[in-house]
Amino acid sequence: MIGRLALGIVLSALAARAQAEGAPERTNLRYDEDWAGFDAADGGMDRLKNLRLDSAGAVRVTLGLEARARHEGYANPLWGDAPDDGYLWLRALPLVDLHAGPARVFVQPIIGYARGVDGGSGPADQTGVDLAQGFADLRVPLPEGRSVTLRAGRELVALGSERLVGTRYGPNIPQPFDGVRAIAEFGGLRVDLMDLRAVEIRPGNFDDRATDRRRLRAVYTTLNAGSGMAVDAYWIGYRNQAARFGDVIGRERRDTFGLRLFGHRGRIAWNWETMIQRGDFAGQRIRAWSQATETAISFPEARFRPRIRLRANYASGDRSPDDRTLGTFNALFPKGRYFGELTPIGPRNILNVQPSLDLDLGRKVTMELSAGAFWRASRHDGVYDVPGQIIRPAGKSRARHIGNLFELGLDWQASPELSFSASLAVFSAGQFLRQTGKALPTRMIGLEAAYKF
């Protein structure tokens, strides 16, 4: 079955054609694509993007499909603490988007399997056949182009640059939420209000369920200030009934207050975000914070259109296990590829500086070269992966330097529907890893083919 699915993905992808005029860009959040004004003049498969079901065009449906095959291989994962691993991820995400005047129903099942994962598949690897998204919404128009949209059901959520709440799109199985959401748009101001429960991913068919164990409430505002500048200001309330930090398991109540400045002017682009966290965990107060920055300068007139980027991030760690204060930053539900395509560590107790160079090689081929150095923010806290599990305890080491990451990525957008990518990375161990256990260089490779109709 899996082999036939993979073959079908490849054959369908090879049939992909050039971008039709007027077609919107395909995104990871497929429900944001607006095909209302699209007219497939040449017929064919493109007519499925805007099927009018009545003469007036008030009732219409969009059909779509994403199919992806991805291989990842690791030598000396976790610097030798785990055996070598290599696996294949396969997923398909068909969709139906039905509009009837101001009302809408969006349904996106998922077929997601993993083969060869050492130790068995986890929530990010496999879900079988299940519902990735299924919601209904009602858009209420207001005077002067303003509107309010009310939504209920299951959806993927991406807030800002996904440093705190993301779709987890890079791994095989995205992270959906069940709940309600209101979206108000007033010109250059957008306000999102939401009350969501995280869906627990299980390996069987039709068994993914939202529970009250992890709950998310948020007020997220975005202001387009003009001249290429924008501001996000937000509050995110997070509750986890069975959180774990170190050897302690307890109830976590954490509030994140954030401010994000992003935009571009001329050659310069920026994305800077400050996050402060307060709350309590198992009788301890929470005092944590993070500063994340990305700054880029482009040279579009030069050969290969180079863009130089610098990412610099700080996420606090716990200063002492005995002071009744938890200082470890919690990234909640971050994007699946936080510091790069293949990096093993996540944004907790971390300080990193990561320059990179993007090149346009022509014929829709791009290349990224990046190098990063990583240190512990606190000597009393360990190293965590992206989901938030500790992968190297602090031990007795006083060293801060975790290690260095070198990564090369190639992407080819063969057509609007079809893309290929390859990534190579090496994470060499620093003094902290050498003092606390195995410290072999972790080598990683990723190969991907994706079709998005």
VEXDREN-2710 file (C-alpha; in Angstrom, 1 decimal):
% VEXDREN-2710
k/r/px/py/pz
1/MET/0.0/0.0/0.0
2/ILE/2.7/2.4/1.0
3/GLY/4.7/1.7/-2.1
4/ARG/1.7/2.3/-4.4
5/LEU/1.0/5.6/-2.5
6/ALA/4.6/6.7/-3.0
7/LEU/4.5/5.8/-6.7
8/GLY/1.2/7.7/-7.1
9/ILE/2.8/10.7/-5.6
10/VAL/5.7/10.7/-8.0
11/LEU/3.6/10.1/-11.1
12/SER/1.1/12.8/-10.1
13/ALA/3.9/15.2/-9.4
14/LEU/5.6/14.6/-12.8
15/ALA/2.4/15.6/-14.4
16/ALA/2.5/19.1/-12.7
17/ARG/2.2/22.0/-15.1
18/ALA/3.2/25.6/-15.2
19/GLN/1.5/28.1/-12.9
20/ALA/-1.8/29.2/-14.3
21/GLU/-2.3/33.0/-14.6
22/GLY/-4.0/34.5/-11.6
23/ALA/-3.6/31.4/-9.4
24/PRO/-2.8/32.2/-5.7
25/GLU/0.4/31.0/-4.1
26/ARG/0.0/27.6/-2.4
27/THR/0.7/27.8/1.3
28/ASN/1.1/25.5/4.3
29/LEU/-2.2/26.8/5.7
30/ARG/-4.3/25.8/2.7
31/TYR/-7.4/27.4/4.1
32/ASP/-5.8/30.8/3.6
33/GLU/-5.6/30.3/-0.2
34/ASP/-8.3/32.4/-2.0
35/TRP/-9.3/30.8/-5.3
36/ALA/-12.5/32.9/-5.7
37/GLY/-11.4/34.9/-8.6
38/PHE/-9.5/32.2/-10.4
39/ASP/-10.6/31.0/-13.8
40/ALA/-9.0/28.0/-15.4
41/ALA/-9.3/29.0/-19.0
42/ASP/-7.6/25.9/-20.3
43/GLY/-9.7/23.5/-18.2
44/GLY/-7.9/20.4/-17.0
45/MET/-7.1/19.8/-13.3
46/ASP/-7.0/23.6/-12.5
47/ARG/-10.8/23.8/-12.9
48/LEU/-11.0/21.8/-9.6
49/LYS/-9.7/24.9/-7.7
50/ASN/-12.8/26.9/-8.3
51/LEU/-15.9/24.8/-9.1
52/ARG/-19.0/26.9/-9.2
53/LEU/-22.1/25.0/-8.0
54/ASP/-24.7/27.6/-8.9
55/SER/-25.1/30.1/-11.7
56/ALA/-24.4/33.1/-9.5
57/GLY/-21.1/31.7/-8.2
58/ALA/-22.2/32.1/-4.5
59/VAL/-21.7/28.4/-3.9
60/ARG/-18.3/27.1/-4.9
61/VAL/-15.8/24.4/-3.9
62/THR/-12.1/24.1/-4.0
63/LEU/-10.4/20.7/-4.2
64/GLY/-6.8/20.1/-3.4
65/LEU/-4.1/17.6/-2.5
66/GLU/-0.7/17.6/-0.9
67/ALA/1.5/14.5/-1.0
68/ARG/5.0/14.3/0.5
69/ALA/7.7/11.6/0.8
70/ARG/10.6/12.5/3.1
71/HIS/13.7/10.4/4.1
72/GLU/15.8/11.4/7.1
73/GLY/19.0/9.6/8.2
74/TYR/21.1/10.2/11.3
75/ALA/24.6/8.9/12.2
76/ASN/25.4/9.2/15.9
77/PRO/22.1/10.9/16.8
78/LEU/22.2/12.8/20.1
79/TRP/26.0/12.8/19.8
80/GLY/26.1/9.0/20.2
81/ASP/23.5/8.6/23.0
82/ALA/21.1/6.9/20.5
83/PRO/21.7/4.3/17.7
84/ASP/22.0/5.3/14.1
85/ASP/18.6/5.9/12.6
86/GLY/17.0/6.3/9.2
87/TYR/13.3/6.4/8.3
88/LEU/10.8/7.3/5.6
89/TRP/7.9/9.6/6.2
90/LEU/4.8/9.5/3.9
91/ARG/1.8/11.7/4.1
92/ALA/-1.1/12.8/2.0
93/LEU/-3.5/15.7/2.8
94/PRO/-6.5/16.0/0.4
95/LEU/-8.8/18.9/1.0
96/VAL/-12.3/20.2/0.3
97/ASP/-13.1/23.9/0.8
98/LEU/-16.8/24.7/0.4
99/HIS/-18.1/28.3/0.3
100/ALA/-21.7/29.3/0.4
101/GLY/-22.0/33.0/0.6
102/PRO/-20.6/34.1/4.0
103/ALA/-20.5/30.5/5.3
104/ARG/-17.7/28.0/4.8
105/VAL/-16.8/24.4/5.6
106/PHE/-13.1/23.3/5.3
107/VAL/-12.2/19.6/5.6
108/GLN/-8.7/18.1/5.3
109/PRO/-8.1/14.5/6.1
110/ILE/-4.6/13.1/6.6
111/ILE/-2.9/9.8/5.7
112/GLY/0.4/9.7/7.5
113/TYR/2.7/6.7/8.0
114/ALA/6.4/6.2/9.0
115/ARG/8.7/3.3/8.2
116/GLY/11.9/2.5/10.0
117/VAL/11.8/4.9/13.0
118/ASP/14.1/3.5/15.6
119/GLY/12.2/2.8/18.9
120/GLY/8.8/3.1/17.2
121/SER/6.8/6.0/15.7
122/GLY/5.8/8.9/17.9
123/PRO/3.1/11.6/17.5
124/ALA/5.1/13.6/14.9
125/ASP/5.7/10.4/12.8
126/GLN/2.5/8.5/12.3
127/THR/-1.3/8.9/12.7
128/GLY/-2.7/6.5/10.1
129/VAL/-5.9/7.8/8.6
130/ASP/-7.4/10.7/10.5
131/LEU/-8.7/14.3/10.4
132/ALA/-6.1/17.0/10.2
133/GLN/-8.6/19.8/9.8
134/GLY/-12.3/20.1/9.8
135/PHE/-14.0/23.4/10.7
136/ALA/-16.9/25.7/9.8
137/ASP/-16.8/29.4/9.9
138/LEU/-19.1/32.4/9.2
139/ARG/-17.8/35.7/7.9
140/VAL/-19.8/38.7/8.9
141/PRO/-19.0/41.8/6.8
142/LEU/-18.9/45.2/8.4
143/PRO/-18.9/48.7/6.9
144/GLU/-15.7/50.1/5.3
145/GLY/-14.3/46.7/4.4
146/ARG/-14.2/45.4/7.9
147/SER/-15.2/41.9/9.0
148/VAL/-15.5/39.4/11.8
149/THR/-15.1/35.7/11.2
150/LEU/-16.4/33.1/13.7
151/ARG/-14.8/29.6/13.4
152/ALA/-15.3/26.3/15.3
153/GLY/-13.8/22.9/14.8
154/ARG/-10.3/21.5/14.2
155/GLU/-7.6/23.5/12.5
156/LEU/-3.9/24.1/12.2
157/VAL/-2.8/27.4/13.8
158/ALA/0.2/29.5/13.0
159/LEU/0.7/32.6/15.1
160/GLY/3.3/35.1/13.8
161/SER/6.5/33.4/12.9
162/GLU/5.5/30.2/14.7
163/ARG/8.0/30.6/17.5
164/LEU/5.3/29.7/20.1
165/VAL/2.4/28.3/18.2
166/GLY/3.0/26.7/14.8
167/THR/1.7/24.0/12.5
168/ARG/4.6/21.5/13.1
169/TYR/4.6/21.2/9.3
170/GLY/8.2/20.0/8.9
171/PRO/7.8/16.7/10.7
172/ASN/5.4/14.2/9.2
173/ILE/2.2/14.9/11.3
174/PRO/1.2/18.5/11.9
175/GLN/-0.2/19.6/15.3
176/PRO/-4.0/20.4/15.1
177/PHE/-6.2/22.1/17.7
178/ASP/-9.9/21.7/18.5
179/GLY/-11.8/24.8/19.6
180/VAL/-13.2/28.1/18.7
181/ARG/-11.7/31.2/17.1
182/ALA/-12.8/34.7/16.3
183/ILE/-10.9/36.8/13.7
184/ALA/-11.7/40.6/13.5
185/GLU/-10.2/42.6/10.6
186/PHE/-10.3/46.4/10.7
187/GLY/-8.2/47.8/7.9
188/GLY/-4.6/47.4/8.9
189/LEU/-5.5/45.8/12.3
190/ARG/-6.2/42.1/12.8
191/VAL/-7.3/40.6/16.2
192/ASP/-7.5/36.8/16.8
193/LEU/-9.2/35.5/19.8
194/MET/-9.0/31.7/20.4
195/ASP/-9.8/29.0/22.9
196/LEU/-8.2/25.7/21.8
197/ARG/-7.3/22.3/23.0
198/ALA/-4.3/20.4/21.6
199/VAL/-5.1/17.2/19.7
200/GLU/-3.3/14.2/20.9
201/ILE/-1.9/12.2/17.9
202/ARG/-2.3/8.5/18.1
203/PRO/-1.0/5.8/15.7
204/GLY/-4.3/4.2/14.8
205/ASN/-7.0/5.2/12.3
206/PHE/-9.5/7.9/13.4
207/ASP/-8.3/7.9/17.0
208/ASP/-6.8/11.4/17.3
209/ARG/-8.6/13.2/20.2
210/ALA/-8.4/16.6/21.9
211/THR/-8.2/16.5/25.6
212/ASP/-8.1/19.1/28.4
213/ARG/-4.5/18.1/29.2
214/ARG/-3.0/20.9/27.1
215/ARG/-5.2/24.0/26.6
216/LEU/-4.4/27.3/24.8
217/ARG/-6.1/30.6/25.0
218/ALA/-4.8/33.7/23.2
219/VAL/-5.4/37.2/22.1
220/TYR/-3.2/38.0/19.2
221/THR/-3.1/41.3/17.4
222/THR/-1.3/42.4/14.2
223/LEU/-1.0/46.0/13.1
224/ASN/0.2/46.8/9.6
225/ALA/1.9/50.2/10.3
226/GLY/2.6/50.9/6.6
227/SER/5.9/51.5/4.9
228/GLY/6.8/47.8/5.1
229/MET/6.5/47.8/9.0
230/ALA/4.2/45.7/11.2
231/VAL/3.8/44.9/14.9
232/ASP/2.4/41.9/16.7
233/ALA/1.3/42.2/20.4
234/TYR/-0.2/39.2/22.2
235/TRP/-1.1/37.2/25.3
236/ILE/-1.0/33.4/25.2
237/GLY/-2.4/31.5/28.1
238/TYR/-1.2/27.9/28.3
239/ARG/-2.3/25.1/30.7
240/ASN/-0.8/21.7/31.0
241/GLN/-2.3/19.2/33.5
242/ALA/0.8/16.9/33.4
243/ALA/3.8/19.0/32.5
244/ARG/7.3/17.7/33.3
245/PHE/10.5/19.6/34.1
246/GLY/13.4/17.5/35.3
247/ASP/12.1/14.8/37.6
248/VAL/9.0/16.8/38.6
249/ILE/5.6/16.3/37.1
250/GLY/2.8/18.7/37.9
251/ARG/0.3/21.2/36.6
252/GLU/1.7/24.1/34.6
253/ARG/0.0/27.4/34.2
254/ARG/2.0/29.8/32.0
255/ASP/1.2/33.2/30.5
256/THR/3.3/34.5/27.7
257/PHE/3.3/38.3/26.9
258/GLY/4.9/39.0/23.5
259/LEU/5.9/41.8/21.2
260/ARG/7.1/41.2/17.6
261/LEU/8.5/43.8/15.2
262/PHE/8.8/42.7/11.6
263/GLY/9.0/44.1/8.1
264/HIS/11.3/45.3/5.4
265/ARG/12.7/48.5/4.0
266/GLY/14.8/48.5/0.9
267/ARG/17.4/45.7/1.2
268/ILE/16.9/45.2/4.9
269/ALA/14.3/42.8/6.5
270/TRP/13.8/42.1/10.2
271/ASN/11.8/39.8/12.5
272/TRP/12.5/40.5/16.2
273/GLU/10.4/39.1/19.0
274/THR/10.4/39.5/22.8
275/MET/8.6/37.0/25.0
276/ILE/8.1/37.1/28.8
277/GLN/6.5/34.2/30.7
278/ARG/4.9/34.2/34.1
279/GLY/2.9/31.6/36.0
280/ASP/3.4/28.6/38.2
281/PHE/4.4/24.9/38.0
282/ALA/4.0/22.3/40.7
283/GLY/4.2/24.9/43.5
284/GLN/7.0/26.8/41.8
285/ARG/6.6/30.3/40.3
286/ILE/7.6/30.7/36.6
287/ARG/10.0/33.5/35.6
288/ALA/11.2/32.9/32.0
289/TRP/11.8/34.9/28.9
290/SER/13.2/34.8/25.3
291/GLN/14.5/37.1/22.7
292/ALA/14.5/35.9/19.1
293/THR/15.9/37.9/16.2
294/GLU/16.4/37.4/12.5
295/THR/17.9/40.2/10.3
296/ALA/18.6/40.0/6.6
297/ILE/20.1/42.1/3.9
298/SER/19.6/41.3/0.2
299/PHE/21.6/42.1/-2.9
300/PRO/19.1/41.5/-5.8
301/GLU/21.2/43.1/-8.5
302/ALA/24.3/40.8/-7.8
303/ARG/24.9/37.4/-9.3
304/PHE/22.9/34.7/-7.6
305/ARG/20.8/37.4/-5.7
306/PRO/22.5/36.7/-2.4
307/ARG/20.8/37.3/0.9
308/ILE/22.8/37.3/4.2
309/ARG/20.8/36.5/7.3
310/LEU/21.8/36.6/11.0
311/ARG/19.7/34.7/13.6
312/ALA/20.4/35.4/17.2
313/ASN/18.3/33.9/20.0
314/TYR/18.1/33.6/23.7
315/ALA/15.8/31.4/25.7
316/SER/16.1/31.3/29.5
317/GLY/17.0/28.2/31.5
318/ASP/16.5/27.3/35.1
319/ARG/19.1/28.9/37.4
320/SER/18.7/26.6/40.4
321/PRO/16.7/23.5/41.3
322/ASP/16.3/24.7/44.9
323/ASP/15.0/28.2/44.6
324/ARG/11.3/27.4/44.0
325/THR/11.4/29.3/40.7
326/LEU/11.3/27.7/37.3
327/GLY/13.3/29.7/34.8
328/THR/13.1/27.3/31.8
329/PHE/11.4/29.0/28.8
330/ASN/8.6/27.0/27.3
331/ALA/8.2/27.4/23.5
332/LEU/4.7/25.7/23.8
333/PHE/3.9/24.5/20.2
334/PRO/6.8/25.8/18.0
335/LYS/7.4/25.1/14.4
336/GLY/9.0/21.8/13.8
337/ARG/12.3/23.0/12.3
338/TYR/13.3/25.7/14.7
339/PHE/17.0/26.3/14.3
340/GLY/17.3/24.7/10.9
341/GLU/16.1/21.8/8.8
342/LEU/17.9/19.1/10.8
343/THR/19.1/20.5/14.1
344/PRO/18.4/18.3/17.1
345/ILE/17.9/21.0/19.8
346/GLY/15.1/23.4/20.6
347/PRO/14.5/26.8/22.0
348/ARG/14.9/26.2/25.8
349/ASN/17.9/27.2/27.9
350/ILE/19.7/28.3/24.7
351/LEU/21.8/31.1/23.3
352/ASN/22.7/30.8/19.7
353/VAL/24.2/32.9/16.9
354/GLN/23.6/31.6/13.4
355/PRO/24.6/33.4/10.2
356/SER/23.5/32.1/6.8
357/LEU/23.7/32.8/3.1
358/ASP/20.9/32.3/0.6
359/LEU/21.6/32.0/-3.1
360/ASP/19.4/31.9/-6.1
361/LEU/21.1/29.5/-8.6
362/GLY/18.6/30.0/-11.3
363/ARG/15.9/27.7/-12.8
364/LYS/14.0/27.8/-9.5
365/VAL/16.9/26.3/-7.6
366/THR/18.0/28.0/-4.3
367/MET/20.8/27.1/-1.8
368/GLU/21.2/28.0/1.8
369/LEU/24.5/27.7/3.7
370/SER/24.3/28.2/7.5
371/ALA/26.6/27.9/10.5
372/GLY/25.6/28.2/14.1
373/ALA/27.1/28.1/17.6
374/PHE/25.0/27.1/20.6
375/TRP/25.5/27.7/24.3
376/ARG/23.5/27.0/27.4
377/ALA/21.8/30.1/28.8
378/SER/22.1/28.7/32.4
379/ARG/24.8/26.3/33.7
380/HIS/22.2/24.7/36.0
381/ASP/19.9/23.5/33.2
382/GLY/20.3/21.0/30.4
383/VAL/19.7/20.8/26.7
384/TYR/16.2/20.2/25.2
385/ASP/14.8/19.0/21.8
386/VAL/12.2/21.0/19.9
387/PRO/9.2/19.3/21.6
388/GLY/10.7/20.2/24.9
389/GLN/12.1/16.9/26.2
390/ILE/15.5/17.1/27.9
391/ILE/18.1/15.3/25.8
392/ARG/21.2/16.0/27.9
393/PRO/20.9/16.8/31.7
394/ALA/23.1/19.5/33.2
395/GLY/25.1/17.1/35.3
396/LYS/28.0/18.7/37.1
397/SER/29.4/20.5/34.1
398/ARG/29.9/24.3/34.3
399/ALA/30.6/24.6/30.6
400/ARG/28.2/26.6/28.4
401/HIS/29.2/25.7/24.8
402/ILE/26.9/22.9/23.5
403/GLY/28.4/22.7/20.0
404/ASN/28.3/24.0/16.4
405/LEU/26.0/23.3/13.6
406/PHE/26.8/23.4/9.8
407/GLU/24.1/22.9/7.3
408/LEU/23.7/22.9/3.5
409/GLY/20.2/23.0/1.9
410/LEU/19.1/22.8/-1.7
411/ASP/15.6/23.5/-2.9
412/TRP/14.2/23.1/-6.4
413/GLN/10.7/24.4/-7.2
414/ALA/10.2/22.4/-10.3
415/SER/6.7/23.8/-10.9
416/PRO/4.1/25.5/-8.7
417/GLU/2.9/22.1/-7.6
418/LEU/6.1/20.1/-7.4
419/SER/9.2/20.7/-5.2
420/PHE/12.3/18.8/-4.2
421/SER/14.8/19.5/-1.4
422/ALA/17.9/18.0/0.1
423/SER/19.7/18.9/3.4
424/LEU/23.0/17.9/4.9
425/ALA/24.1/18.9/8.4
426/VAL/26.8/18.2/11.0
427/PHE/26.4/19.1/14.7
428/SER/29.8/18.9/16.4
429/ALA/30.0/18.6/20.2
430/GLY/31.2/21.4/22.4
431/GLN/32.7/21.3/25.9
432/PHE/29.4/20.8/27.7
433/LEU/28.6/17.6/25.7
434/ARG/32.2/16.3/26.1
435/GLN/32.0/16.7/29.9
436/THR/28.6/15.1/30.3
437/GLY/28.6/12.0/28.1
438/LYS/29.1/10.9/24.5
439/ALA/30.2/13.6/22.2
440/LEU/30.4/12.2/18.7
441/PRO/29.5/14.5/15.8
442/THR/25.9/14.0/14.7
443/ARG/25.5/13.8/11.0
444/MET/22.1/14.2/9.3
445/ILE/20.6/14.0/5.9
446/GLY/17.2/14.9/4.6
447/LEU/15.6/14.2/1.2
448/GLU/12.1/15.3/0.2
449/ALA/9.7/15.3/-2.7
450/ALA/6.4/17.2/-2.3
451/TYR/3.4/17.7/-4.6
452/LYS/0.9/20.5/-3.7
453/PHE/-2.2/20.9/-5.9
END
